[in-house]
Amino acid sequence: MYKEYCPEDAIQIGVLNIPAFMLKQGLNRKAALHAGKAYIIEHCLKRTVDWSYNAEGSPVLHHKQAYMSVSHTSNILCVAINHRGRIGIDIEIPHTRLQTVRSKFLNEKEAQDAGDSLLNLCAYWCAKEALFKYHGKKGYFLKSDFSVWGAWPAFKGQIPETNTHITLRGFMFEDHCCVFAYEKSR
């Protein structure tokens, strides 16, 4: 039902199976998503921490020198915490619908690099979404404002208004593709 990843010494990622959590806790989906976030945060940080969403819609930990990001699909919820700087995470199932919308989120070079592989398309989608969450500002577009290059599971990315290259890493959880963008130090 729950698994924790620690891909770097300052990063913790908790992944929760939503239907199993709903059943175990006796909750509806909306309540399970909220309680699941608190559950993951408590397990990662080994204590209860207050959190909320800021004006841009990004989750924020209170009274803690760490950053967090949240993503979910129909069955999986994940929370990423970085103790050294910003973080963004996205999780998705490699699905054929990505082929029909690829022109909406991939530039020409990215489309060529991703090819026809569903895993690659999903990884690029997740990488762009993770960069968007890492950036933390609304009003930007995945296709034109965020750049991604590399190959599964290691990517680099660039966000608007900067020439800084952001590190992105991916992993699989069950049949889901997950990518997180993170700052190594602040």
ChimeraX attribute file (.defattr): number of C-alpha atoms within 10 A of each C-alpha:
attribute: neighborCount
match mode: 1-to-1
recipient: residues
	/A:1	11
	/A:2	17
	/A:3	13
	/A:4	16
	/A:5	13
	/A:6	13
	/A:7	12
	/A:8	10
	/A:9	10
	/A:10	15
	/A:11	22
	/A:12	21
	/A:13	23
	/A:14	23
	/A:15	23
	/A:16	23
	/A:17	20
	/A:18	23
	/A:19	17
	/A:20	15
	/A:21	22
	/A:22	18
	/A:23	12
	/A:24	11
	/A:25	13
	/A:26	11
	/A:27	14
	/A:28	13
	/A:29	17
	/A:30	10
	/A:31	12
	/A:32	22
	/A:33	19
	/A:34	10
	/A:35	16
	/A:36	25
	/A:37	20
	/A:38	17
	/A:39	19
	/A:40	25
	/A:41	25
	/A:42	15
	/A:43	16
	/A:44	20
	/A:45	12
	/A:46	9
	/A:47	9
	/A:48	13
	/A:49	13
	/A:50	12
	/A:51	16
	/A:52	11
	/A:53	10
	/A:54	10
	/A:55	9
	/A:56	10
	/A:57	12
	/A:58	19
	/A:59	18
	/A:60	16
	/A:61	17
	/A:62	12
	/A:63	9
	/A:64	12
	/A:65	10
	/A:66	17
	/A:67	23
	/A:68	25
	/A:69	25
	/A:70	21
	/A:71	21
	/A:72	18
	/A:73	14
	/A:74	11
	/A:75	15
	/A:76	23
	/A:77	22
	/A:78	26
	/A:79	26
	/A:80	27
	/A:81	27
	/A:82	23
	/A:83	19
	/A:84	17
	/A:85	18
	/A:86	21
	/A:87	27
	/A:88	31
	/A:89	31
	/A:90	29
	/A:91	29
	/A:92	22
	/A:93	22
	/A:94	19
	/A:95	12
	/A:96	12
	/A:97	9
	/A:98	17
	/A:99	15
	/A:100	8
	/A:101	11
	/A:102	18
	/A:103	13
	/A:104	12
	/A:105	22
	/A:106	23
	/A:107	18
	/A:108	11
	/A:109	11
	/A:110	20
	/A:111	16
	/A:112	10
	/A:113	18
	/A:114	22
	/A:115	12
	/A:116	11
	/A:117	13
	/A:118	17
	/A:119	18
	/A:120	20
	/A:121	25
	/A:122	25
	/A:123	31
	/A:124	28
	/A:125	26
	/A:126	26
	/A:127	34
	/A:128	31
	/A:129	24
	/A:130	28
	/A:131	32
	/A:132	23
	/A:133	26
	/A:134	24
	/A:135	19
	/A:136	18
	/A:137	13
	/A:138	12
	/A:139	5
	/A:140	14
	/A:141	14
	/A:142	19
	/A:143	18
	/A:144	12
	/A:145	17
	/A:146	21
	/A:147	23
	/A:148	26
	/A:149	17
	/A:150	14
	/A:151	15
	/A:152	16
	/A:153	15
	/A:154	16
	/A:155	21
	/A:156	18
	/A:157	20
	/A:158	19
	/A:159	20
	/A:160	16
	/A:161	7
	/A:162	7
	/A:163	9
	/A:164	11
	/A:165	14
	/A:166	18
	/A:167	18
	/A:168	27
	/A:169	20
	/A:170	22
	/A:171	17
	/A:172	14
	/A:173	16
	/A:174	9
	/A:175	9
	/A:176	18
	/A:177	23
	/A:178	25
	/A:179	29
	/A:180	27
	/A:181	30
	/A:182	24
	/A:183	20
	/A:184	17
	/A:185	10
	/A:186	7
